[in-house]
Amino acid sequence: MTEMDKYVDPALWPLVEAFPPIDVSAETLPGFRAAMVELSVRPDPSTHTDVRIEEVRVPAANTAAIRCLLFKPAQPAPAGALLHIHGGGFVMGSPEMDLARNIELVRATGCAILSVDYRLAPEHPHPAGLEDCHTALAWLTRQAGAMKIASGRIGVIGESAGGGLAAGLALLTRGSPVSLACQALIYPMLMPPGQSIDAVAPDPRTGRFIWTRGSNGYCWSAYAGEATMDPGTIAGLATDLTGLPPTFVAVGELDLFVHDDLAYVNRLLSAGCPVEAHLYPGAIHGFDRMVEAAVSQRYSRDLVAFLLRHLG
């Protein structure tokens, strides 16, 4: 154990050991994608009779229908709804990787959740993934009446790259008919490395576990492609943050994104946006995967309380 390792919450060490810090790259990406598929196993339906899971195909104008997983409480009707955007550095992942978490979130909040299988980079660089998320949100908004969800009770949630897409979606839909009641950004991937605080003042405690600087650099370059990204859809680059919905931000003390995420919180506050921010000591990127850890359970309580206030 190195001097820096002592900062990690001991309850999170099994996560560190299960995911050695191998950088995501063009060469390693196929292996990472295959590993995620292997780890994404659907639970037996008998274990969640109180939560129904349905695969839906959302029509899209510029691509094939977008595959989504719709989670709904068996009864009563959902109190609200969430568009869920999975993580994976913009280059990997699927709704199946978060089955267990979304089942538990439906149970805890009574909300329906639509988890979108958006197009991935580098095959589909920005803004393809964001466009898919916007299309899925518009579909969810149209379905709200049929699901007996009250108007104005739809939010967005995302982890890591999904958090960055969620924040971009909140910017994109600001003031539009497809509006959001809230956004929950879980250790969100908000800022390209070249503009990150980490580029100017790297913190030696961060970027060591799960999500490294090497992975971050490759994934942002894959996401950007050859085009110039619109700052209005990249939350960390956006110049105007006024009018955004109530926001929940959660990040670990040792996460590579911690300084950019907290800077975004300060900018939201300065713009007059309601913000609830949580910094979890000793927590690394993806810490909530260790569901038995006390820090993960504290995060879960914080998140559910926020969602119940705005959607419940």
N, C-alpha and C positions, 0 to 999 in steps of 0.2 A: 504494500500500500504506500502510495506517495504522499507527500505533504498535502497536496490538494485534495486527495481522496477523503481526507478526514471530514470534509465539509458535507459529504453525502449522508443523508438520513440512512442509518443502518438498515431500516426496514425495506429500503429500495435496492439493496445490493443484489438480491436475486434477479432483478430486472437488468442491472448492469451486466451481470455475468451471462445472462441469456442472450444479450444483444451486444456482442463485441463491436467496438467502434471501427467498423470497416466502411470506408468512404463509398457513397453511391457515385458511380461513374458510368460512362457509356459501356464499359466492359462488365461492370458488376450489376448493372440494372436488371438484365434478364434473370439473374439469380435471385435478386431481391423480390422481383415480381412473382416468381415461382414460389418463393418461401411464403409470401403473403397469402397466396392462394391456398397453400397447404394449411396455414394457420387459421383460415377463415372457414370454419366448419359450422354448418347450421345446426342449432340445437334440436333435439327431438321435440316435435310439437306438443307432446304430453307434458313438457316442462314449462310451457308458457300458454296454457289454455286461457288465461286471462288477457293475453295480448295476441292479437291476430297479425300475421305477416302476409302481405300480398305483394306479388311482383306486378308492377304496372309499367306500361310503355307510354311515355308522354310524347305527343306529336311535336315535331320541331320543324322549323321552316328551312333551316340551312344544313340539316344533317338527318341521319336516320333517327327514328324514335328513340328517346332517351330512356334507358332502363332505370327504374327506381324501385326501392323497397318501401312499402307503406306499412307502418306499424300503427295499430289502433287498439285502444282498450276494447275488450269484448263487450263490456257495458260499464257505465252508461255511455252516452255520446261524449266525444272528446270535449274538454273544456276549452282547448285552444289547439294550435298546431305549430310545429317547428319544421323548417326545412333544415335537414342535416347535411353537412358537407364534410366528407371524410378527409383525413390527412394523407400523407405520403409524398410530400415534397413536390407536388404537382405532377409527378411522374409515375406513381404507382398507387395501388390501393383500390378498394371497392366498398360498396355498402356492407358487404358480408363481414368485413373486418371489425365492424362495430355492432354486430348483432346483439351481443350480451348487454353492452352498455345501453343501446337504444331500448331494449326490452325493459331494463330497469328504470330508464328515464320515463317511459310511458307509465309504468307502475307508480312511480313517485309523483308524477305531475298530472296524470290523467289526460295528457295531450296526445294527439296523433303526431307521428313523425314521418316525414317523407325524406328518405335518404337517397341522394342522387348519384348515379354512376356516370359522372361527367367525363368528357374526353381528356386524355392525359397527354402531356408533353413527353418526349420531344416530337412525337408524331403529330400532335395537335397543339402547337404553341398558343400562347395568349393571343386573343381573348376567347379561344374556343371553350375552355372549361368554364369560364365566367358566363358565357352566353348560355351554356347548358343549365347552369344553376339558375339563371334568370328565367329561362323557359320553364323550368320545374317549379319555381316560385309562382309564376303566373298561373300555371295549371293548378297548383295547390290553392291559390286564391279563388279561382273559379269553382273549385270543388267544395269550398268551405260551406256553402249553403246546404249542399247535399249531405255533408257530414254533420250538419247542425252545429257548426262552429260559429260563434258570434263574430260579427265583423270587427276588424281591428284586433283580433286575437291570434295573429300569425307572427312568429319570430324566426330568426335564423341562428344556427349554432354550427360551429366548425372547430376542428382541432388542427393545429399546426398549419400546413398549407390550406386546409379547409377553413381555418380561422382567417387566413388572409383573403380567401375567396369570399367568405361571409362578410368581412369588412368592406371588400370591394363591392359586393352586392348591395350593402346598405348605402354606399355612396351612389351607386347606379340608380337605385330606386327612390332616392330621396325626393320627396315632393311629387311622386308619380302615383297613379291609381294602385299600383302594386306596392303598397307601403308595408313597413315592418313595425310591429309593436315593440320589438327589442332585438338586440343582437348579443350573443354569448360567444366571446372570442377566447378560445382555450389555447394558451401558449401560441398565439397567432404568428404566422410567417408574414410579416408586414413590409419589410424593407429589403430591397436588393443589397447584396453585400457591399457594393461600391459606395453606397450612400449610408450605410449602417454606422451607428455609433461605434460598433466593434472595429470598423476599418480605421478609425482615428485613435481609439483608446481601447484596445483589446483587453478583456478581463481574463486573466489566466485561469480563473475558476470555471469559466463557461466553455461550452463547445467540446467538452471532453467525453461526454457520455451520450449514447444513442444518436444524437444529431451533431455532427462535426462541422467544422468550417469547410472542409473539403466537400462533404455532401451538399452543404448549403450552396457553395459556389457553383457546383455542377448543376444542381436542380434549378437555380435561378436562370442560368444560361440556357438550359433546355426549355424553360418556360417562356423566356423572352424571345427565343428564336432569332430571326434576323431583323425583325421589325422593331421600331421604337414603341415602347409601351406607353399607353396613355396614362399620365399621372393621375387623372381623375378616377381611374379604376384600380390603382395600386395604393392601398390605404396609407402606407408610410410616406408616399410621395405627394399625396393630395394636399393642396394648399388651403382648401376651404373645408372645414369640418362642421360647420354650423348646420343645425337642423337634423342631426342624426338621432336615431332612437335611443332610449335608455340602453346602456352598454355594460356588460359584465366582462371583465378581463381577469384571467387567471394565468399565472406563470410561476415557474419554480425559480428559486434563487440562483440555481446553477445552470439554467437554460441559456443556450446561446442567444435566444431572443429577448432576454430579460430587459436589457437596457432600452432597446427599441420599443418594446411593449409598454414599459413604464413612461417613456417619452410620449408615446401615443396617448396614454391616459392623461398626461398633463395637457396635451394639445386639445383633447376632447373637453377637458374641464375649462380651458381658456376659451373654447368656442361656445361655452354655455350648455354643453350636453350633460345629461345625468349619467354618472359613471359610478360603478361599483368595482373596485380593483382589489385583487388578492395576490399577495406575494407569499409563496410558501417556502419557509426555510428548509434547506437541505434537499429540495426537490429538483429533479432533473427533467429533461424533456421526456414526455410520455409517462410521467410518474403515476398518473391516475390508473394506469394499467395494473398496478399493484393494488388491487381493490381492498386487500386486508390491511394495508398500511394505514396508520392513524392519519397521516397527512392526506392520503387519498380520500378517506372517509370524511375528513373535514372539508375538503374541496367539494365533494359530492353534496354535502349538506348546504354549503354556500350556494352552489349552482341551483339546486332544487328550490331553495328559498327565493332566489331571484326570479326563477321562471314562474313560480306560483304567484308571486306578486304581480307579474306583468301578463301572464297568460291563464292563470288558474281561476 
